[in-house]
Amino acid sequence: MKKVVFWGCLLLASCSPAPSSHPDVHYTVGTAWQVQGQWFYPREEFAWQGTGLAVRQNGREGELTADGEVHSMATMTASHPTLQLPAIVTVTNLENGRQVRVRVNDRGPAQSGRALALSTQAANLLGMGPDPAQVRIVEDESASRQLAEILPGGVALQIDAAPREQVVQSSLGGAGGVSVVAVGGGAEAPPTASGVRLADMPVAYAQGYAAPGMLWVETMDFTSRSAAMMQAGSHGGVVRPVMSGQSMMWAVRQGPFATISAADAALKRALANGLNGSHIVVE
């Protein structure tokens, strides 16, 4: 792939103003939340991957995200319905082959049937227009686990042999754009929110090949093919094998649909039938 790097706010109309909120960066999974009648249940899933539709974020500049960062459309960030926060993912625009790496730091999108909401900076680099784009999302397991281990709220980072009143800094920017700073307190003190900052993700994209697909509504996943076939017989649809982490699952899908509006209508019907986990995928 060809990689292109942009610095500053070259792709934005203007640079963001200085944030007014005080950051409180921490690791979180969070509680169940609802959008347009559909419930989502956040969980730890460090090797998640999937396809779907991405949209542009509508968040308000300067407010705190779900993991305590200051929201900025000029950063390479995104919102996801269920991933632990923060998480590092690679997003590929299947319609044009563009690929970016972003930090998921908030809940969203604020619309059912959408897999990811991207900041203005990330959406521009992906070549997205105003409409939803077909995307593939792959989580970076190593970088995401590292964030969970070192941030407040996750596994406390132990700083061995740190004398009192001494400042010790460990740069971990290569994996997830993280710098941890511990000030005083001795070796037993974990980092506090004021001692952690998350460096901005690089403003860059890689160019690959376009691979658009058809839209499907995935209603349920099963470990048993026979159970999936029974579900498909009851509610309609086809059974397709899918990978979930390192495990093979059997997905019940309806479609394919040639347009987003047709997929949205099928998703609405599935949710009305009580299939709350239904979502749109691309294949």
C-alpha positions as protocol buffer text, in pm:
chain_id: "A"
residue {
  index: 1
  type: MET
  ca { x: 0 y: 0 z: 0 }
}
residue {
  index: 2
  type: LYS
  ca { x: 108 y: 357 z: -59 }
}
residue {
  index: 3
  type: LYS
  ca { x: 118 y: 561 z: 262 }
}
residue {
  index: 4
  type: VAL
  ca { x: 53 y: 933 z: 272 }
}
residue {
  index: 5
  type: VAL
  ca { x: 104 y: 1152 z: 579 }
}
residue {
  index: 6
  type: PHE
  ca { x: -57 y: 1488 z: 646 }
}
residue {
  index: 7
  type: TRP
  ca { x: 42 y: 1721 z: 928 }
}
residue {
  index: 8
  type: GLY
  ca { x: -158 y: 1987 z: 1106 }
}
residue {
  index: 9
  type: CYS
  ca { x: -509 y: 2069 z: 986 }
}
residue {
  index: 10
  type: LEU
  ca { x: -451 y: 2051 z: 612 }
}
residue {
  index: 11
  type: LEU
  ca { x: -775 y: 1864 z: 547 }
}
residue {
  index: 12
  type: LEU
  ca { x: -994 y: 2068 z: 778 }
}
residue {
  index: 13
  type: ALA
  ca { x: -1153 y: 2402 z: 717 }
}
residue {
  index: 14
  type: SER
  ca { x: -976 y: 2534 z: 1025 }
}
residue {
  index: 15
  type: CYS
  ca { x: -781 y: 2407 z: 1323 }
}
residue {
  index: 16
  type: SER
  ca { x: -975 y: 2330 z: 1640 }
}
residue {
  index: 17
  type: PRO
  ca { x: -979 y: 2584 z: 1921 }
}
residue {
  index: 18
  type: ALA
  ca { x: -800 y: 2506 z: 2245 }
}
residue {
  index: 19
  type: PRO
  ca { x: -1005 y: 2256 z: 2451 }
}
residue {
  index: 20
  type: SER
  ca { x: -1204 y: 2401 z: 2739 }
}
residue {
  index: 21
  type: SER
  ca { x: -1264 y: 2071 z: 2923 }
}
residue {
  index: 22
  type: HIS
  ca { x: -1012 y: 1918 z: 3161 }
}
residue {
  index: 23
  type: PRO
  ca { x: -921 y: 1567 z: 3040 }
}
residue {
  index: 24
  type: ASP
  ca { x: -979 y: 1268 z: 3266 }
}
residue {
  index: 25
  type: VAL
  ca { x: -830 y: 989 z: 3056 }
}
residue {
  index: 26
  type: HIS
  ca { x: -915 y: 640 z: 3179 }
}
residue {
  index: 27
  type: TYR
  ca { x: -996 y: 287 z: 3067 }
}
residue {
  index: 28
  type: THR
  ca { x: -1364 y: 194 z: 3060 }
}
residue {
  index: 29
  type: VAL
  ca { x: -1605 y: -66 z: 2928 }
}
residue {
  index: 30
  type: GLY
  ca { x: -1922 y: 111 z: 3032 }
}
residue {
  index: 31
  type: THR
  ca { x: -2284 y: 11 z: 3075 }
}
residue {
  index: 32
  type: ALA
  ca { x: -2555 y: -79 z: 2828 }
}
residue {
  index: 33
  type: TRP
  ca { x: -2684 y: 211 z: 2623 }
}
residue {
  index: 34
  type: GLN
  ca { x: -2964 y: 270 z: 2373 }
}
residue {
  index: 35
  type: VAL
  ca { x: -3004 y: 448 z: 2042 }
}
residue {
  index: 36
  type: GLN
  ca { x: -3320 y: 461 z: 1832 }
}
residue {
  index: 37
  type: GLY
  ca { x: -3473 y: 178 z: 2032 }
}
residue {
  index: 38
  type: GLN
  ca { x: -3176 y: -58 z: 1999 }
}
residue {
  index: 39
  type: TRP
  ca { x: -2971 y: -164 z: 2302 }
}
residue {
  index: 40
  type: PHE
  ca { x: -2593 y: -210 z: 2292 }
}
residue {
  index: 41
  type: TYR
  ca { x: -2390 y: -397 z: 2553 }
}
residue {
  index: 42
  type: PRO
  ca { x: -2022 y: -289 z: 2570 }
}
residue {
  index: 43
  type: ARG
  ca { x: -1766 y: -561 z: 2643 }
}
residue {
  index: 44
  type: GLU
  ca { x: -1395 y: -631 z: 2636 }
}
residue {
  index: 45
  type: GLU
  ca { x: -1308 y: -773 z: 2296 }
}
residue {
  index: 46
  type: PHE
  ca { x: -947 y: -705 z: 2205 }
}
residue {
  index: 47
  type: ALA
  ca { x: -936 y: -887 z: 1871 }
}
residue {
  index: 48
  type: TRP
  ca { x: -1265 y: -765 z: 1726 }
}
residue {
  index: 49
  type: GLN
  ca { x: -1314 y: -720 z: 1354 }
}
residue {
  index: 50
  type: GLY
  ca { x: -1612 y: -665 z: 1132 }
}
residue {
  index: 51
  type: THR
  ca { x: -1768 y: -476 z: 844 }
}
residue {
  index: 52
  type: GLY
  ca { x: -2047 y: -223 z: 823 }
}
residue {
  index: 53
  type: LEU
  ca { x: -2129 y: 139 z: 749 }
}
residue {
  index: 54
  type: ALA
  ca { x: -1925 y: 430 z: 884 }
}
residue {
  index: 55
  type: VAL
  ca { x: -2051 y: 786 z: 921 }
}
residue {
  index: 56
  type: ARG
  ca { x: -1910 y: 1121 z: 1026 }
}
residue {
  index: 57
  type: GLN
  ca { x: -1927 y: 1214 z: 1393 }
}
residue {
  index: 58
  type: ASN
  ca { x: -2165 y: 1482 z: 1515 }
}
residue {
  index: 59
  type: GLY
  ca { x: -1996 y: 1532 z: 1852 }
}
residue {
  index: 60
  type: ARG
  ca { x: -1949 y: 1877 z: 1999 }
}
residue {
  index: 61
  type: GLU
  ca { x: -1596 y: 2012 z: 2007 }
}
residue {
  index: 62
  type: GLY
  ca { x: -1427 y: 2039 z: 2346 }
}
residue {
  index: 63
  type: GLU
  ca { x: -1654 y: 1803 z: 2540 }
}
residue {
  index: 64
  type: LEU
  ca { x: -1519 y: 1492 z: 2710 }
}
residue {
  index: 65
  type: THR
  ca { x: -1547 y: 1157 z: 2537 }
}
residue {
  index: 66
  type: ALA
  ca { x: -1654 y: 839 z: 2718 }
}
residue {
  index: 67
  type: ASP
  ca { x: -1293 y: 761 z: 2813 }
}
residue {
  index: 68
  type: GLY
  ca { x: -1223 y: 1115 z: 2934 }
}
residue {
  index: 69
  type: GLU
  ca { x: -1041 y: 1260 z: 2633 }
}
residue {
  index: 70
  type: VAL
  ca { x: -1124 y: 1604 z: 2499 }
}
residue {
  index: 71
  type: HIS
  ca { x: -1326 y: 1556 z: 2182 }
}
residue {
  index: 72
  type: SER
  ca { x: -1167 y: 1709 z: 1873 }
}
residue {
  index: 73
  type: MET
  ca { x: -1266 y: 1665 z: 1510 }
}
residue {
  index: 74
  type: ALA
  ca { x: -904 y: 1737 z: 1413 }
}
residue {
  index: 75
  type: THR
  ca { x: -777 y: 1413 z: 1568 }
}
residue {
  index: 76
  type: MET
  ca { x: -777 y: 1058 z: 1431 }
}
residue {
  index: 77
  type: THR
  ca { x: -1054 y: 926 z: 1655 }
}
residue {
  index: 78
  type: ALA
  ca { x: -1382 y: 737 z: 1631 }
}
residue {
  index: 79
  type: SER
  ca { x: -1690 y: 615 z: 1818 }
}
residue {
  index: 80
  type: HIS
  ca { x: -1799 y: 249 z: 1842 }
}
residue {
  index: 81
  type: PRO
  ca { x: -2108 y: 90 z: 2000 }
}
residue {
  index: 82
  type: THR
  ca { x: -1946 y: -184 z: 2212 }
}
residue {
  index: 83
  type: LEU
  ca { x: -1563 y: -191 z: 2213 }
}
residue {
  index: 84
  type: GLN
  ca { x: -1380 y: -119 z: 2538 }
}
residue {
  index: 85
  type: LEU
  ca { x: -1237 y: 233 z: 2545 }
}
residue {
  index: 86
  type: PRO
  ca { x: -989 y: 336 z: 2432 }
}
residue {
  index: 87
  type: ALA
  ca { x: -910 y: 90 z: 2152 }
}
residue {
  index: 88
  type: ILE
  ca { x: -690 y: 111 z: 1843 }
}
residue {
  index: 89
  type: VAL
  ca { x: -845 y: 2 z: 1512 }
}
residue {
  index: 90
  type: THR
  ca { x: -760 y: 9 z: 1143 }
}
residue {
  index: 91
  type: VAL
  ca { x: -1047 y: 124 z: 921 }
}
residue {
  index: 92
  type: THR
  ca { x: -1056 y: 50 z: 548 }
}
residue {
  index: 93
  type: ASN
  ca { x: -1295 y: 229 z: 315 }
}
residue {
  index: 94
  type: LEU
  ca { x: -1403 y: -61 z: 94 }
}
residue {
  index: 95
  type: GLU
  ca { x: -1534 y: 179 z: -169 }
}
residue {
  index: 96
  type: ASN
  ca { x: -1197 y: 336 z: -252 }
}
residue {
  index: 97
  type: GLY
  ca { x: -929 y: 131 z: -72 }
}
residue {
  index: 98
  type: ARG
  ca { x: -821 y: 406 z: 169 }
}
residue {
  index: 99
  type: GLN
  ca { x: -706 y: 289 z: 512 }
}
residue {
  index: 100
  type: VAL
  ca { x: -651 y: 479 z: 837 }
}
residue {
  index: 101
  type: ARG
  ca { x: -560 y: 398 z: 1196 }
}
residue {
  index: 102
  type: VAL
  ca { x: -771 y: 562 z: 1467 }
}
residue {
  index: 103
  type: ARG
  ca { x: -829 y: 554 z: 1841 }
}
residue {
  index: 104
  type: VAL
  ca { x: -1183 y: 464 z: 1944 }
}
residue {
  index: 105
  type: ASN
  ca { x: -1257 y: 682 z: 2246 }
}
residue {
  index: 106
  type: ASP
  ca { x: -1634 y: 734 z: 2256 }
}
residue {
  index: 107
  type: ARG
  ca { x: -1973 y: 567 z: 2225 }
}
residue {
  index: 108
  type: GLY
  ca { x: -2168 y: 596 z: 1903 }
}
residue {
  index: 109
  type: PRO
  ca { x: -2275 y: 630 z: 1629 }
}
residue {
  index: 110
  type: ALA
  ca { x: -2600 y: 801 z: 1722 }
}
residue {
  index: 111
  type: GLN
  ca { x: -2788 y: 606 z: 1455 }
}
residue {
  index: 112
  type: SER
  ca { x: -2891 y: 242 z: 1451 }
}
residue {
  index: 113
  type: GLY
  ca { x: -2732 y: 33 z: 1176 }
}
residue {
  index: 114
  type: ARG
  ca { x: -2402 y: 221 z: 1170 }
}
residue {
  index: 115
  type: ALA
  ca { x: -2083 y: 47 z: 1283 }
}
residue {
  index: 116
  type: LEU
  ca { x: -1851 y: 343 z: 1338 }
}
residue {
  index: 117
  type: ALA
  ca { x: -1853 y: 723 z: 1357 }
}
residue {
  index: 118
  type: LEU
  ca { x: -1531 y: 895 z: 1247 }
}
residue {
  index: 119
  type: SER
  ca { x: -1389 y: 1235 z: 1328 }
}
residue {
  index: 120
  type: THR
  ca { x: -1375 y: 1489 z: 1046 }
}
residue {
  index: 121
  type: GLN
  ca { x: -1001 y: 1435 z: 1009 }
}
residue {
  index: 122
  type: ALA
  ca { x: -1030 y: 1056 z: 980 }
}
residue {
  index: 123
  type: ALA
  ca { x: -1334 y: 1071 z: 751 }
}
residue {
  index: 124
  type: ASN
  ca { x: -1158 y: 1314 z: 518 }
}
residue {
  index: 125
  type: LEU
  ca { x: -849 y: 1095 z: 496 }
}
residue {
  index: 126
  type: LEU
  ca { x: -1071 y: 797 z: 415 }
}
residue {
  index: 127
  type: GLY
  ca { x: -1218 y: 994 z: 126 }
}
residue {
  index: 128
  type: MET
  ca { x: -1570 y: 980 z: 271 }
}
residue {
  index: 129
  type: GLY
  ca { x: -1843 y: 1206 z: 144 }
}
residue {
  index: 130
  type: PRO
  ca { x: -2157 y: 1303 z: 337 }
}
residue {
  index: 131
  type: ASP
  ca { x: -2313 y: 957 z: 299 }
}
residue {
  index: 132
  type: PRO
  ca { x: -2227 y: 640 z: 494 }
}
residue {
  index: 133
  type: ALA
  ca { x: -1930 y: 444 z: 359 }
}
residue {
  index: 134
  type: GLN
  ca { x: -1872 y: 69 z: 349 }
}
residue {
  index: 135
  type: VAL
  ca { x: -1584 y: -11 z: 583 }
}
residue {
  index: 136
  type: ARG
  ca { x: -1386 y: -295 z: 733 }
}
residue {
  index: 137
  type: ILE
  ca { x: -1274 y: -248 z: 1096 }
}
residue {
  index: 138
  type: VAL
  ca { x: -990 y: -452 z: 1248 }
}
residue {
  index: 139
  type: GLU
  ca { x: -880 y: -398 z: 1607 }
}
residue {
  index: 140
  type: ASP
  ca { x: -511 y: -392 z: 1694 }
}
residue {
  index: 141
  type: GLU
  ca { x: -509 y: -643 z: 1980 }
}
residue {
  index: 142
  type: SER
  ca { x: -162 y: -562 z: 2113 }
}
residue {
  index: 143
  type: ALA
  ca { x: -206 y: -184 z: 2118 }
}
residue {
  index: 144
  type: SER
  ca { x: -557 y: -209 z: 2264 }
}
residue {
  index: 145
  type: ARG
  ca { x: -447 y: -443 z: 2542 }
}
residue {
  index: 146
  type: GLN
  ca { x: -159 y: -212 z: 2625 }
}
residue {
  index: 147
  type: LEU
  ca { x: -399 y: 78 z: 2675 }
}
residue {
  index: 148
  type: ALA
  ca { x: -614 y: -137 z: 2904 }
}
residue {
  index: 149
  type: GLU
  ca { x: -310 y: -230 z: 3111 }
}
residue {
  index: 150
  type: ILE
  ca { x: -162 y: 114 z: 3166 }
}
residue {
  index: 151
  type: LEU
  ca { x: -458 y: 352 z: 3198 }
}
residue {
  index: 152
  type: PRO
  ca { x: -641 y: 433 z: 3522 }
}
residue {
  index: 153
  type: GLY
  ca { x: -944 y: 209 z: 3552 }
}
residue {
  index: 154
  type: GLY
  ca { x: -766 y: -84 z: 3389 }
}
residue {
  index: 155
  type: VAL
  ca { x: -477 y: -291 z: 3519 }
}
residue {
  index: 156
  type: ALA
  ca { x: -264 y: -50 z: 3724 }
}
residue {
  index: 157
  type: LEU
  ca { x: 77 y: 22 z: 3577 }
}
residue {
  index: 158
  type: GLN
  ca { x: 349 y: -65 z: 3827 }
}
residue {
  index: 159
  type: ILE
  ca { x: 655 y: 157 z: 3820 }
}
residue {
  index: 160
  type: ASP
  ca { x: 932 y: -30 z: 3997 }
}
residue {
  index: 161
  type: ALA
  ca { x: 1184 y: 150 z: 4214 }
}
residue {
  index: 162
  type: ALA
  ca { x: 1048 y: 497 z: 4152 }
}
residue {
  index: 163
  type: PRO
  ca { x: 1189 y: 723 z: 4429 }
}
residue {
  index: 164
  type: ARG
  ca { x: 962 y: 975 z: 4596 }
}
residue {
  index: 165
  type: GLU
  ca { x: 934 y: 1313 z: 4428 }
}
residue {
  index: 166
  type: GLN
  ca { x: 1106 y: 1183 z: 4115 }
}
residue {
  index: 167
  type: VAL
  ca { x: 942 y: 1212 z: 3775 }
}
residue {
  index: 168
  type: VAL
  ca { x: 958 y: 897 z: 3563 }
}
residue {
  index: 169
  type: GLN
  ca { x: 832 y: 896 z: 3206 }
}
residue {
  index: 170
  type: SER
  ca { x: 779 y: 594 z: 2982 }
}
residue {
  index: 171
  type: SER
  ca { x: 707 y: 660 z: 2615 }
}
residue {
  index: 172
  type: LEU
  ca { x: 480 y: 403 z: 2452 }
}
residue {
  index: 173
  type: GLY
  ca { x: 382 y: 612 z: 2151 }
}
residue {
  index: 174
  type: GLY
  ca { x: 469 y: 349 z: 1891 }
}
residue {
  index: 175
  type: ALA
  ca { x: 184 y: 113 z: 1973 }
}
residue {
  index: 176
  type: GLY
  ca { x: -102 y: 336 z: 2070 }
}
residue {
  index: 177
  type: GLY
  ca { x: 16 y: 693 z: 2101 }
}
residue {
  index: 178
  type: VAL
  ca { x: 51 y: 680 z: 2480 }
}
residue {
  index: 179
  type: SER
  ca { x: 282 y: 852 z: 2724 }
}
residue {
  index: 180
  type: VAL
  ca { x: 255 y: 765 z: 3093 }
}
residue {
  index: 181
  type: VAL
  ca { x: 398 y: 1009 z: 3346 }
}
residue {
  index: 182
  type: ALA
  ca { x: 411 y: 925 z: 3719 }
}
residue {
  index: 183
  type: VAL
  ca { x: 503 y: 1202 z: 3961 }
}
residue {
  index: 184
  type: GLY
  ca { x: 618 y: 1110 z: 4314 }
}
residue {
  index: 185
  type: GLY
  ca { x: 423 y: 875 z: 4539 }
}
residue {
  index: 186
  type: GLY
  ca { x: 674 y: 586 z: 4542 }
}
residue {
  index: 187
  type: ALA
  ca { x: 670 y: 255 z: 4361 }
}
residue {
  index: 188
  type: GLU
  ca { x: 326 y: 145 z: 4481 }
}
residue {
  index: 189
  type: ALA
  ca { x: 133 y: 441 z: 4339 }
}
residue {
  index: 190
  type: PRO
  ca { x: -53 y: 371 z: 4010 }
}
residue {
  index: 191
  type: PRO
  ca { x: -80 y: 654 z: 3758 }
}
residue {
  index: 192
  type: THR
  ca { x: -361 y: 899 z: 3809 }
}
residue {
  index: 193
  type: ALA
  ca { x: -570 y: 1070 z: 3544 }
}
residue {
  index: 194
  type: SER
  ca { x: -357 y: 1382 z: 3570 }
}
residue {
  index: 195
  type: GLY
  ca { x: -44 y: 1171 z: 3505 }
}
residue {
  index: 196
  type: VAL
  ca { x: -159 y: 1017 z: 3177 }
}
residue {
  index: 197
  type: ARG
  ca { x: -188 y: 1170 z: 2836 }
}
residue {
  index: 198
  type: LEU
  ca { x: -272 y: 1012 z: 2503 }
}
residue {
  index: 199
  type: ALA
  ca { x: -70 y: 1141 z: 2211 }
}
residue {
  index: 200
  type: ASP
  ca { x: -259 y: 1213 z: 1890 }
}
residue {
  index: 201
  type: MET
  ca { x: -267 y: 930 z: 1638 }
}
residue {
  index: 202
  type: PRO
  ca { x: -62 y: 1001 z: 1321 }
}
residue {
  index: 203
  type: VAL
  ca { x: -258 y: 1188 z: 1053 }
}
residue {
  index: 204
  type: ALA
  ca { x: -193 y: 943 z: 771 }
}
residue {
  index: 205
  type: TYR
  ca { x: -359 y: 703 z: 530 }
}
residue {
  index: 206
  type: ALA
  ca { x: -254 y: 408 z: 319 }
}
residue {
  index: 207
  type: GLN
  ca { x: -394 y: 351 z: -29 }
}
residue {
  index: 208
  type: GLY
  ca { x: -504 y: 1 z: -129 }
}
residue {
  index: 209
  type: TYR
  ca { x: -757 y: -148 z: -367 }
}
residue {
  index: 210
  type: ALA
  ca { x: -1130 y: -89 z: -357 }
}
residue {
  index: 211
  type: ALA
  ca { x: -1342 y: -391 z: -268 }
}
residue {
  index: 212
  type: PRO
  ca { x: -1705 y: -281 z: -223 }
}
residue {
  index: 213
  type: GLY
  ca { x: -1963 y: -546 z: -139 }
}
residue {
  index: 214
  type: MET
  ca { x: -2333 y: -600 z: -89 }
}
residue {
  index: 215
  type: LEU
  ca { x: -2520 y: -510 z: 228 }
}
residue {
  index: 216
  type: TRP
  ca { x: -2664 y: -776 z: 457 }
}
residue {
  index: 217
  type: VAL
  ca { x: -2851 y: -765 z: 786 }
}
residue {
  index: 218
  type: GLU
  ca { x: -2692 y: -1009 z: 1029 }
}
residue {
  index: 219
  type: THR
  ca { x: -2951 y: -1105 z: 1288 }
}
residue {
  index: 220
  type: MET
  ca { x: -2776 y: -1360 z: 1508 }
}
residue {
  index: 221
  type: ASP
  ca { x: -2454 y: -1565 z: 1546 }
}
residue {
  index: 222
  type: PHE
  ca { x: -2441 y: -1926 z: 1662 }
}
residue {
  index: 223
  type: THR
  ca { x: -2168 y: -2173 z: 1749 }
}
residue {
  index: 224
  type: SER
  ca { x: -2386 y: -2449 z: 1603 }
}
residue {
  index: 225
  type: ARG
  ca { x: -2474 y: -2460 z: 1233 }
}
residue {
  index: 226
  type: SER
  ca { x: -2793 y: -2654 z: 1304 }
}
residue {
  index: 227
  type: ALA
  ca { x: -2912 y: -2389 z: 1553 }
}
residue {
  index: 228
  type: ALA
  ca { x: -2840 y: -2119 z: 1295 }
}
residue {
  index: 229
  type: MET
  ca { x: -3040 y: -2307 z: 1032 }
}
residue {
  index: 230
  type: MET
  ca { x: -3336 y: -2338 z: 1271 }
}
residue {
  index: 231
  type: GLN
  ca { x: -3322 y: -1961 z: 1332 }
}
residue {
  index: 232
  type: ALA
  ca { x: -3302 y: -1893 z: 959 }
}
residue {
  index: 233
  type: GLY
  ca { x: -3605 y: -2116 z: 905 }
}
residue {
  index: 234
  type: SER
  ca { x: -3805 y: -1928 z: 1168 }
}
residue {
  index: 235
  type: HIS
  ca { x: -3720 y: -1573 z: 1064 }
}
residue {
  index: 236
  type: GLY
  ca { x: -3597 y: -1613 z: 707 }
}
residue {
  index: 237
  type: GLY
  ca { x: -3244 y: -1562 z: 580 }
}
residue {
  index: 238
  type: VAL
  ca { x: -2937 y: -1760 z: 492 }
}
residue {
  index: 239
  type: VAL
  ca { x: -2663 y: -1914 z: 708 }
}
residue {
  index: 240
  type: ARG
  ca { x: -2305 y: -1804 z: 649 }
}
residue {
  index: 241
  type: PRO
  ca { x: -1981 y: -1908 z: 825 }
}
residue {
  index: 242
  type: VAL
  ca { x: -1800 y: -1615 z: 994 }
}
residue {
  index: 243
  type: MET
  ca { x: -1490 y: -1582 z: 1211 }
}
residue {
  index: 244
  type: SER
  ca { x: -1526 y: -1436 z: 1560 }
}
residue {
  index: 245
  type: GLY
  ca { x: -1174 y: -1388 z: 1694 }
}
residue {
  index: 246
  type: GLN
  ca { x: -1018 y: -1733 z: 1659 }
}
residue {
  index: 247
  type: SER
  ca { x: -1352 y: -1918 z: 1656 }
}
residue {
  index: 248
  type: MET
  ca { x: -1584 y: -2019 z: 1374 }
}
residue {
  index: 249
  type: MET
  ca { x: -1942 y: -1899 z: 1411 }
}
residue {
  index: 250
  type: TRP
  ca { x: -2253 y: -1938 z: 1199 }
}
residue {
  index: 251
  type: ALA
  ca { x: -2434 y: -1615 z: 1114 }
}
residue {
  index: 252
  type: VAL
  ca { x: -2796 y: -1578 z: 1007 }
}
residue {
  index: 253
  type: ARG
  ca { x: -2823 y: -1305 z: 746 }
}
residue {
  index: 254
  type: GLN
  ca { x: -3097 y: -1143 z: 542 }
}
residue {
  index: 255
  type: GLY
  ca { x: -3023 y: -999 z: 200 }
}
residue {
  index: 256
  type: PRO
  ca { x: -2828 y: -903 z: 6 }
}
residue {
  index: 257
  type: PHE
  ca { x: -2949 y: -544 z: -36 }
}
residue {
  index: 258
  type: ALA
  ca { x: -2830 y: -314 z: -311 }
}
residue {
  index: 259
  type: THR
  ca { x: -2902 y: 11 z: -126 }
}
residue {
  index: 260
  type: ILE
  ca { x: -2854 y: 147 z: 225 }
}
residue {
  index: 261
  type: SER
  ca { x: -3221 y: 236 z: 252 }
}
residue {
  index: 262
  type: ALA
  ca { x: -3322 y: -124 z: 176 }
}
residue {
  index: 263
  type: ALA
  ca { x: -3077 y: -255 z: 437 }
}
residue {
  index: 264
  type: ASP
  ca { x: -3203 y: -1 z: 690 }
}
residue {
  index: 265
  type: ALA
  ca { x: -3562 y: -114 z: 631 }
}
residue {
  index: 266
  type: ALA
  ca { x: -3466 y: -480 z: 682 }
}
residue {
  index: 267
  type: LEU
  ca { x: -3276 y: -390 z: 998 }
}
residue {
  index: 268
  type: LYS
  ca { x: -3579 y: -206 z: 1132 }
}
residue {
  index: 269
  type: ARG
  ca { x: -3796 y: -513 z: 1070 }
}
residue {
  index: 270
  type: ALA
  ca { x: -3546 y: -742 z: 1243 }
}
residue {
  index: 271
  type: LEU
  ca { x: -3532 y: -516 z: 1549 }
}
residue {
  index: 272
  type: ALA
  ca { x: -3912 y: -498 z: 1558 }
}
residue {
  index: 273
  type: ASN
  ca { x: -3916 y: -879 z: 1565 }
}
residue {
  index: 274
  type: GLY
  ca { x: -3705 y: -875 z: 1881 }
}
residue {
  index: 275
  type: LEU
  ca { x: -3368 y: -952 z: 1721 }
}
residue {
  index: 276
  type: ASN
  ca { x: -3186 y: -679 z: 1915 }
}
residue {
  index: 277
  type: GLY
  ca { x: -2834 y: -778 z: 1808 }
}
residue {
  index: 278
  type: SER
  ca { x: -2909 y: -726 z: 1440 }
}
residue {
  index: 279
  type: HIS
  ca { x: -2665 y: -511 z: 1246 }
}
residue {
  index: 280
  type: ILE
  ca { x: -2560 y: -430 z: 890 }
}
residue {
  index: 281
  type: VAL
  ca { x: -2253 y: -601 z: 742 }
}
residue {
  index: 282
  type: VAL
  ca { x: -2078 y: -581 z: 407 }
}
residue {
  index: 283
  type: GLU
  ca { x: -1977 y: -882 z: 200 }
}
